[in-house]
Amino acid sequence: MLILAVDASQIFQWIGYILIAMLCFMFMIVVHELGHYTAGKLLGFKINEFAIGFGPAIFKHTSKKTGQVFAIRCIPVGGYCAFEGEDEDNANPDAFNNKPVWKRIIVLAAGVTFNFVSAIVILNFFFMGYGEALPKVASVTQYTDGAEQQLQVGDVIFSVDGEKMYSIIEANKLSSAMAEDKTYSVVVIRDGEQVTLQLQKHSYDAVTTDEYGNEVTSQAYGLGISYGFAQYKMSYGEALGRSFTFSWDVVELTFKTIGQLFTGSAKVSETMGGTVTAVSSLVQLSQSGAAAVAYGVAVLSLSIALMNILPLPALDGMRIVFAVIEGIRRKPLNRKVEAVIHTAGLFFFLGLAILLDLVHFFG
């Protein structure tokens, strides 16, 4: 009976993790749709429904003034904002396609903007409350040529020649930054204060252990330190600035990974996935606590923003392209053709998401 109780407890715990992950994923999608909704309301678009979740409604309210429906639906994996006349010609002057091109572009870009802003806000609190991993000196080896060693055990390396050592994405930034043979200006955090050091590589005795457990001493050249990582909590201003640079790091890393997929230096099963993969990642992060979940939500929000701004069928980026073309031509493209393109793109991405999940888990 005790074993069954433990198993039941573990099952409920996993159900909790999955629910947290699904709610986080839904939050990101709802934020995206809320961007469309907010811009649409401010610019006078007619909105038929704003829904949280998919499937049959478990709660529905219809505005007597506007006829707009607000619904909470039973499948918590997203949401949508349905505009009047979004993919067709419509006589209503407030229908989506009857509004000026510039207003439509603002509405279409608002979803991505809300995802980006939400990521910045989450990251700002993350860096203030939890911090980011910086290299921390774990051991120091004395130099053999008598050079003065300025680094101390416990020093947190903040920057090298002005380059911050934020390393939550690139753990090897310290080694990369000090690859050349020259004097470096290194800022460390020591006893809560920033201290600037001038460091240069020297020869030192490196002590290692061979396969038999015997100590072996050999000549090495470098700083003569080993390091781990320490969480560095930032002030509001620094955290805000880091939120933007971190977001750029994610964008840069995403495009770099896509390039590696084309060159074959990265595997699809290790770098990409669909909705199930995203939820699975959030499930794993939820086991590490609220800070890890917040970090995951921020990164995935950036990914959603980046994906949706691409000029691909069914995505906001392609809808913006069609709107720009309409503005240049002074007349719209065939609405039916555009609707077919977006519908085909939607089914393509749904199939791709399923395929990527299968490859990720079974490839």
C-alpha positions as CSV (number, residue, x, y, z in Angstrom):
1,M,0.0,0.0,0.0
2,L,2.9,2.4,0.8
3,I,4.4,1.7,-2.7
4,L,1.1,2.5,-4.3
5,A,0.8,5.7,-2.3
6,V,4.2,6.8,-3.4
7,D,3.5,6.0,-7.0
8,A,0.2,7.9,-6.8
9,S,2.0,10.9,-5.2
10,Q,4.5,10.9,-8.1
11,I,1.7,10.7,-10.6
12,F,-0.1,13.7,-9.2
13,Q,3.2,15.5,-9.0
14,W,3.8,14.9,-12.7
15,I,0.3,15.9,-13.5
16,G,1.0,19.2,-11.7
17,Y,4.2,19.7,-13.7
18,I,2.3,19.1,-17.0
19,L,-0.5,21.5,-16.0
20,I,2.0,24.2,-15.1
21,A,3.8,23.7,-18.5
22,M,0.5,23.8,-20.4
23,L,-0.6,27.0,-18.6
24,C,2.8,28.6,-19.3
25,F,2.5,27.7,-23.0
26,M,-1.1,29.0,-23.1
27,F,0.1,32.2,-21.4
28,M,2.6,32.9,-24.1
29,I,0.0,32.4,-26.9
30,V,-2.7,34.4,-25.1
31,V,-0.2,37.3,-24.7
32,H,0.5,37.2,-28.4
33,E,-3.3,37.3,-29.2
34,L,-3.8,40.0,-26.6
35,G,-1.4,42.1,-28.6
36,H,-3.6,41.8,-31.7
37,Y,-6.7,42.4,-29.6
38,T,-5.3,45.5,-27.8
39,A,-4.1,47.1,-31.0
40,G,-7.3,46.2,-32.8
41,K,-9.5,47.8,-30.1
42,L,-7.5,50.9,-30.0
43,L,-7.6,51.3,-33.8
44,G,-11.3,50.6,-34.1
45,F,-11.3,47.1,-35.6
46,K,-14.4,44.9,-35.1
47,I,-13.5,41.8,-33.1
48,N,-15.9,38.9,-33.1
49,E,-14.3,36.8,-30.3
50,F,-11.3,36.7,-28.0
51,A,-10.8,33.2,-26.7
52,I,-8.5,31.6,-24.2
53,G,-7.9,27.9,-25.1
54,F,-9.5,25.9,-27.9
55,G,-12.4,23.5,-28.2
56,P,-15.9,23.7,-26.6
57,A,-16.5,26.8,-24.4
58,I,-16.7,26.3,-20.6
59,F,-17.4,30.0,-20.2
60,K,-18.8,32.5,-22.7
61,H,-19.8,36.1,-22.4
62,T,-21.2,38.2,-25.2
63,S,-21.1,42.0,-25.0
64,K,-24.5,43.6,-25.5
65,K,-22.8,46.8,-26.8
66,T,-20.4,45.3,-29.4
67,G,-21.5,41.7,-29.8
68,Q,-18.0,40.6,-29.1
69,V,-17.6,37.2,-27.5
70,F,-15.2,36.5,-24.7
71,A,-14.7,32.7,-24.2
72,I,-12.7,30.3,-22.0
73,R,-12.4,27.0,-23.8
74,C,-11.6,23.6,-22.5
75,I,-8.3,22.8,-24.1
76,P,-5.6,25.0,-22.4
77,V,-3.0,25.2,-25.2
78,G,-3.4,28.6,-26.6
79,G,-6.1,31.1,-27.7
80,Y,-7.1,33.3,-30.6
81,C,-8.5,36.7,-31.5
82,A,-11.1,36.6,-34.4
83,F,-11.4,39.8,-36.4
84,E,-14.4,40.5,-38.6
85,G,-13.6,39.9,-42.3
86,E,-10.0,38.9,-41.6
87,D,-9.6,36.5,-44.6
88,E,-12.4,37.8,-46.9
89,D,-14.1,40.8,-48.3
90,N,-16.7,42.3,-46.0
91,A,-19.1,45.2,-46.2
92,N,-18.5,46.3,-42.6
93,P,-16.3,49.4,-42.6
94,D,-14.7,48.2,-39.4
95,A,-13.8,44.8,-40.8
96,F,-10.1,43.9,-40.8
97,N,-9.5,44.2,-44.6
98,N,-11.4,47.5,-44.8
99,K,-9.0,49.3,-42.5
100,P,-6.1,51.3,-43.8
101,V,-2.9,49.2,-44.5
102,W,-0.9,51.0,-41.8
103,K,-3.4,50.1,-39.2
104,R,-3.4,46.5,-40.2
105,I,0.3,46.3,-40.1
106,I,0.3,47.7,-36.5
107,V,-2.3,45.1,-35.5
108,L,-0.4,42.3,-37.1
109,A,2.9,43.3,-35.5
110,A,1.3,43.8,-32.1
111,G,1.3,40.1,-31.3
112,V,5.1,39.8,-31.8
113,T,5.6,43.0,-29.9
114,F,3.6,41.8,-26.9
115,N,5.6,38.5,-26.8
116,F,8.9,40.5,-26.9
117,V,7.8,43.0,-24.2
118,S,6.6,40.1,-22.0
119,A,9.9,38.4,-22.4
120,I,11.8,41.6,-21.4
121,V,9.6,42.1,-18.3
122,I,10.1,38.5,-17.2
123,L,13.8,38.6,-17.8
124,N,14.1,41.8,-16.0
125,F,12.6,40.3,-12.8
126,F,14.6,37.1,-13.4
127,F,18.0,38.9,-13.5
128,M,17.1,41.0,-10.5
129,G,15.7,38.2,-8.3
130,Y,17.7,35.2,-9.4
131,G,20.6,36.5,-11.4
132,E,22.7,35.2,-14.2
133,A,25.6,32.8,-14.1
134,L,29.1,34.4,-14.1
135,P,32.5,32.6,-13.9
136,K,33.7,32.3,-10.3
137,V,37.3,31.5,-9.5
138,A,37.4,28.1,-7.7
139,S,41.2,27.6,-7.4
140,V,44.4,29.6,-8.1
141,T,47.8,28.1,-9.1
142,Q,51.0,30.0,-8.2
143,Y,53.1,31.1,-11.1
144,T,56.6,29.6,-11.5
145,D,58.2,32.8,-12.7
146,G,57.3,34.8,-9.6
147,A,54.6,37.0,-11.3
148,E,52.2,38.6,-9.0
149,Q,48.9,36.7,-8.9
150,Q,46.0,39.1,-8.4
151,L,43.0,36.8,-8.8
152,Q,41.7,35.3,-5.6
153,V,39.5,32.3,-4.9
154,G,35.9,33.5,-4.8
155,D,36.4,36.3,-7.3
156,V,33.4,36.6,-9.7
157,I,34.7,37.6,-13.1
158,F,32.4,40.4,-14.3
159,S,34.1,41.5,-17.5
160,V,37.2,41.1,-19.6
161,D,38.4,44.1,-21.6
162,G,34.9,45.5,-21.4
163,E,33.1,42.4,-22.5
164,K,30.6,41.2,-19.9
165,M,31.0,37.6,-18.9
166,Y,27.2,36.8,-18.9
167,S,27.4,33.1,-19.6
168,I,23.9,31.6,-19.4
169,I,24.1,30.9,-23.1
170,E,27.9,30.7,-23.8
171,A,29.7,29.0,-21.0
172,N,33.1,29.4,-22.7
173,K,33.1,33.2,-23.0
174,L,35.9,33.6,-20.5
175,S,38.3,31.3,-22.4
176,S,37.3,32.9,-25.7
177,A,37.8,36.5,-24.4
178,M,41.3,35.7,-23.1
179,A,42.5,33.8,-26.1
180,E,45.3,36.2,-27.1
181,D,48.7,36.7,-25.4
182,K,48.4,40.2,-23.9
183,T,47.5,42.1,-20.8
184,Y,43.8,42.1,-20.0
185,S,41.7,44.5,-18.0
186,V,39.5,42.3,-15.8
187,V,36.8,43.5,-13.5
188,V,35.9,41.1,-10.7
189,I,33.3,41.3,-8.0
190,R,35.1,40.8,-4.7
191,D,33.4,41.1,-1.3
192,G,30.4,42.8,-3.1
193,E,32.5,45.4,-4.8
194,Q,33.9,45.7,-8.4
195,V,37.7,45.6,-8.5
196,T,39.7,46.2,-11.7
197,L,42.8,44.0,-12.3
198,Q,45.4,43.9,-15.0
199,L,46.2,40.3,-15.8
200,Q,48.6,38.6,-18.1
201,K,49.2,34.9,-18.9
202,H,52.3,33.3,-17.4
203,S,53.9,29.9,-17.1
204,Y,52.8,27.8,-14.1
205,D,53.0,24.2,-12.9
206,A,49.8,22.4,-13.7
207,V,49.2,19.4,-11.4
208,T,46.9,16.7,-12.9
209,T,46.2,13.1,-12.1
210,D,47.0,10.2,-14.4
211,E,44.9,7.0,-14.9
212,Y,46.5,5.4,-11.9
213,G,45.7,8.2,-9.5
214,N,49.2,9.6,-9.4
215,E,49.8,13.4,-9.5
216,V,51.7,14.6,-12.6
217,T,53.2,18.1,-12.8
218,S,53.7,19.7,-16.1
219,Q,54.4,23.2,-17.5
220,A,51.3,25.2,-18.6
221,Y,50.7,28.7,-19.8
222,G,47.7,30.8,-18.9
223,L,46.0,32.3,-15.8
224,G,46.4,29.2,-13.7
225,I,42.9,29.2,-12.4
226,S,39.9,26.9,-12.5
227,Y,36.4,28.3,-12.2
228,G,32.8,27.4,-11.7
229,F,29.8,29.7,-11.8
230,A,28.0,32.0,-9.4
231,Q,24.6,33.7,-9.6
232,Y,25.0,37.4,-10.0
233,K,21.9,39.5,-9.1
234,M,21.6,42.8,-10.9
235,S,20.1,46.2,-10.2
236,Y,17.0,47.2,-12.0
237,G,18.8,49.3,-14.7
238,E,21.4,46.6,-15.3
239,A,18.8,43.9,-15.4
240,L,16.8,45.9,-18.0
241,G,19.8,46.4,-20.2
242,R,20.8,42.7,-19.9
243,S,17.2,41.7,-20.8
244,F,17.7,43.4,-24.2
245,T,21.2,42.0,-24.9
246,F,20.0,38.5,-23.7
247,S,17.1,38.7,-26.1
248,W,19.5,39.5,-28.9
249,D,21.6,36.6,-27.9
250,V,18.6,34.3,-28.3
251,V,17.8,35.7,-31.7
252,E,21.4,35.3,-32.8
253,L,21.6,31.8,-31.4
254,T,18.4,30.9,-33.2
255,F,19.6,32.0,-36.6
256,K,23.0,30.3,-35.9
257,T,21.2,27.1,-35.1
258,I,19.1,27.3,-38.3
259,G,22.3,27.8,-40.3
260,Q,23.8,24.8,-38.7
261,L,20.8,22.7,-39.6
262,F,21.4,23.5,-43.3
263,T,25.1,22.8,-43.1
264,G,24.5,19.5,-41.2
265,S,26.5,20.5,-38.1
266,A,23.4,20.4,-35.9
267,K,20.7,17.7,-35.7
268,V,17.0,18.4,-36.0
269,S,16.2,16.0,-33.2
270,E,18.5,18.0,-30.8
271,T,17.6,21.5,-31.8
272,M,14.0,21.7,-32.9
273,G,10.6,20.5,-31.8
274,G,6.9,21.3,-32.0
275,T,4.3,22.1,-29.4
276,V,4.7,18.9,-27.5
277,T,8.5,19.4,-27.3
278,A,8.0,23.0,-26.0
279,V,5.5,21.8,-23.3
280,S,7.9,18.9,-22.4
281,S,10.8,21.4,-22.0
282,L,8.6,23.5,-19.6
283,V,7.7,20.3,-17.7
284,Q,11.4,19.7,-17.1
285,L,12.0,23.3,-16.1
286,S,9.0,23.2,-13.7
287,Q,10.8,20.6,-11.7
288,S,13.7,23.1,-11.0
289,G,11.5,25.8,-9.6
290,A,9.8,29.1,-10.5
291,A,13.0,30.8,-11.6
292,A,13.7,28.1,-14.2
293,V,10.1,28.2,-15.4
294,A,10.3,32.0,-15.8
295,Y,13.5,31.7,-17.8
296,G,11.9,29.1,-20.1
297,V,8.8,31.2,-20.6
298,A,10.9,34.2,-21.6
299,V,13.0,32.2,-24.0
300,L,10.0,30.5,-25.6
301,S,8.2,33.9,-25.8
302,L,11.2,35.2,-27.8
303,S,11.1,32.2,-30.0
304,I,7.3,32.6,-30.7
305,A,7.9,36.3,-31.6
306,L,10.8,35.4,-33.9
307,M,8.9,32.6,-35.6
308,N,5.8,34.7,-36.1
309,I,7.6,37.6,-37.7
310,L,9.1,35.4,-40.4
311,P,7.5,36.0,-43.9
312,L,6.0,32.5,-44.1
313,P,2.4,31.5,-45.0
314,A,-0.1,31.7,-42.0
315,L,2.3,33.7,-39.9
316,D,2.1,37.4,-39.0
317,G,5.2,38.1,-41.0
318,M,3.6,37.0,-44.3
319,R,0.4,38.8,-43.5
320,I,2.4,42.0,-43.1
321,V,4.1,41.3,-46.4
322,F,0.7,41.0,-48.1
323,A,-0.4,44.3,-46.5
324,V,2.7,46.1,-47.7
325,I,2.2,44.8,-51.2
326,E,-1.4,46.0,-51.1
327,G,-0.2,49.4,-50.0
328,I,2.3,49.6,-52.9
329,R,-0.1,48.3,-55.5
330,R,-3.0,50.5,-54.1
331,K,-5.2,47.5,-54.3
332,P,-5.4,44.1,-52.5
333,L,-4.3,40.8,-53.8
334,N,-7.1,38.3,-54.5
335,R,-8.5,37.6,-51.0
336,K,-9.4,34.0,-51.8
337,V,-5.9,33.3,-53.0
338,E,-4.4,34.8,-49.9
339,A,-6.8,32.8,-47.7
340,V,-5.8,29.6,-49.5
341,I,-2.1,30.4,-49.0
342,H,-2.5,31.0,-45.3
343,T,-4.7,27.9,-44.8
344,A,-2.2,25.8,-46.6
345,G,0.5,27.3,-44.5
346,L,-1.4,26.6,-41.3
347,F,-1.8,22.9,-42.2
348,F,1.8,22.7,-43.2
349,F,3.0,24.1,-39.9
350,L,0.7,21.9,-37.9
351,G,2.1,18.9,-39.8
352,L,5.6,20.2,-39.3
353,A,5.1,20.6,-35.6
354,I,3.9,17.0,-35.3
355,L,6.8,15.7,-37.4
356,L,9.4,17.7,-35.4
357,D,8.0,16.3,-32.2
358,L,8.2,12.7,-33.5
359,V,11.8,13.3,-34.7
360,H,12.7,14.9,-31.4
361,F,11.4,12.1,-29.2
362,F,12.1,9.1,-31.5
363,G,14.7,10.3,-34.0
